[in-house]
Amino acid sequence: MKSDNLHILGGGPAGLTTGYYAKKHGFPNFTIFEAGEHAGGNCRTLKIKGVDCRYSFLQRDAFRFDTGAHRFHDKDPQVTEEVKTLLGDDLLRVAAPSEIFFEGKFYRFPLLLNDLVQKLETKTLLKITWEKLHHRRRKQADNFADFAINQYGKTLAEHFLLNYSEKLWGQPPHKLSTAISGNRLKGLDLRSFLRSTVLGTPQNPAHLDGSFFYPKYGIGMISDKLCEFIGPDHIKLKHRVNRLVHKNGRIERIIINKVSDSQRVTAAQNEIEIPVSTVINTLPLTLSMRMLDPPPPPELSAVADTIKYRHLLLCVFCLNRDTFSSNASIYFPSEEFPFTRLYEPKNRSSHMAPKGQTVIVLELPCYNDNAVWNMSEATLQTEVWEALSRVKPIRQEEIIHYQSYKLPFAYPVLEVGFEENVARLVAYFETFENLYLTGRSSLFRYLHLHDLFKAGQEVVAQIRNA
Ligand SMILES: Cc1cc2nc3c(=O)[nH]c(=O)nc-3n(C[C@H](O)[C@H](O)[C@H](O)COP(=O)(O)OP(=O)(O)OC[C@H]3O[C@@H](n4cnc5c(N)ncnc54)[C@H](O)[C@@H]3O)c2cc1C
């Protein structure tokens, strides 16, 4: 093992999984620097404090919500085993359906033909069938709009996918890369529907969204357990990385700003300089470019400026009613709703809300110059609540508590051609011999938790073999 001193930048899942494997492999000196008051990044569970819930003396009787609707995907058996070992009996196998709310009706998600047949108008169904029969598949779709139309036909794609994608990513679908579909659309084309309905061949269960793993007290338990394993001595909270000082192709020092609670201490007074040997960077790619000291060549800074991240605003309502729905998530493709998704944590684990009460979370994707990101709490609450009451009858008096929560850098926006730009930036970072990149925003890849376990494992293996 060449390097025995690791500096890990960012305490989200990418930083934590790297720390986890560093500890497992016996690295004695490694430190995670996290700007926030808590580790876990965009994968945390928040407990709502001070809200009057019945039986509040019990651990289970608190309102909890995740930083966006999360589930643990059972995609990699080795990673799943690792997470099972970390959580033990607290990792639950959950079966909860999801639905799409469109033009006043709820549709199963992923789409099912028999459900569509029952709920769509006959003329729409005929249109969908006609389109499928006459649609000439373009050889290789190079944007999401063409990809979705190839898979589903125009009408189905427009009803359920294209408008939703535009809301989620804030870009017209023809500007979005086919990579945004991930694996979610595979095997869900109209031909598979017809096969499953007419011939009785079951749809691939892997695509039916209903079954997944979820920790008893929210997804944040995974981050919490990683922190526990790593140990508090290795995690420096309220330590914001400001600059990466480099020389001769190596990162020599990092400049950290200790985030102070006191107004009287200036940022400069709180700056510390740390010499480094090996750096693992999980911070957003664009932010990291701006941190470089001396700065990168201007043409690369210009490339970095073309890269966008989507933020997410969460509107959280604690309600004095047993449930809002039985769904894990409800998706809202129509523009008339300011939110894209509603999730009800209780339908993932009953421990996420007190008995007889529930909490629902509405997700509003935005950029930081969008009006909604800067809206007052009161206006936001009113707008979201009004839209929500068009989904189901719900009374104002049922609200026990409301709050919003901002989630920056929630999604890398995968626009057509993004790969080339990202590759140029990543290649530049790779020229620093003691710097490694991992994480969703750092690699600008649509990574999930299980991918980050894998990535953490790989980066530690690379360092051990260096
Ligand atoms: C709405 C939503 C739903 C999701 N659903 C799922 C799901 O169902 N299943 C799944 O597996 N994954 C899901 N994900 C993805 C998962 O949450 C991310 O993959 C994961 O959070 C990315 O981890 P990360 O460490 O790469 O980045 P982040 O979580 O963004 O962490 C980065 C960390 O760096 C810190 N930081 C930033 N700047 C600085 C600085 N200057 N100095 C020090 N620290 C800094 C931040 O405070 C943060 O803690 C979802 C994500 C979102 C947003």
The ligand as a Gaussian input file, in Angstrom:
#p B3LYP/6-31G(d) Opt

LIG

0 1
 C      -34.537000      12.488000      -5.406000
 C      -33.516000      11.414000      -5.436000
 C      -33.916000      10.095000      -5.414000
 C      -32.976000       9.088000      -5.446000
 N      -33.396000       7.794000      -5.371000
 C      -32.493000       6.817000      -5.294000
 C      -32.912000       5.478000      -5.116000
 O      -34.098000       5.180000      -5.056000
 N      -31.962000       4.524000      -4.992000
 C      -30.612000       4.810000      -5.053000
 O      -29.805000       3.908000      -4.927000
 N      -30.190000       6.071000      -5.238000
 C      -31.093000       7.076000      -5.358000
 N      -30.681000       8.370000      -5.520000
 C      -29.249000       8.630000      -5.740000
 C      -28.424000       8.813000      -4.487000
 O      -29.031000       9.613000      -3.544000
 C      -27.120000       9.445000      -4.953000
 O      -26.513000       8.528000      -5.830000
 C      -26.177000       9.760000      -3.849000
 O      -26.700000      10.651000      -2.905000
 C      -24.922000      10.406000      -4.451000
 O      -23.932000      10.407000      -3.476000
 P      -22.625000      11.291000      -3.633000
 O      -21.832000      11.095000      -2.433000
 O      -22.036000      11.013000      -4.956000
 O      -23.179000      12.794000      -3.714000
 P      -24.023000      13.628000      -2.638000
 O      -25.050000      12.782000      -2.003000
 O      -24.475000      14.829000      -3.394000
 O      -22.962000      14.048000      -1.546000
 C      -22.002000      15.040000      -1.771000
 C      -21.564000      15.546000      -0.409000
 O      -20.516000      16.508000      -0.569000
 C      -20.745000      17.578000       0.328000
 N      -20.089000      18.784000      -0.200000
 C      -20.468000      19.583000      -1.219000
 N      -19.597000      20.584000      -1.389000
 C      -18.623000      20.417000      -0.459000
 C      -17.422000      21.101000      -0.156000
 N      -17.032000      22.189000      -0.824000
 N      -16.652000      20.635000       0.854000
 C      -17.016000      19.527000       1.565000
 N      -18.141000      18.855000       1.313000
 C      -18.935000      19.273000       0.308000
 C      -22.260000      17.704000       0.363000
 O      -22.686000      18.407000       1.516000
 C      -22.679000      16.240000       0.352000
 O      -22.755000      15.721000       1.655000
 C      -31.600000       9.408000      -5.513000
 C      -31.187000      10.743000      -5.537000
 C      -32.132000      11.735000      -5.502000
 C      -31.675000      13.166000      -5.509000

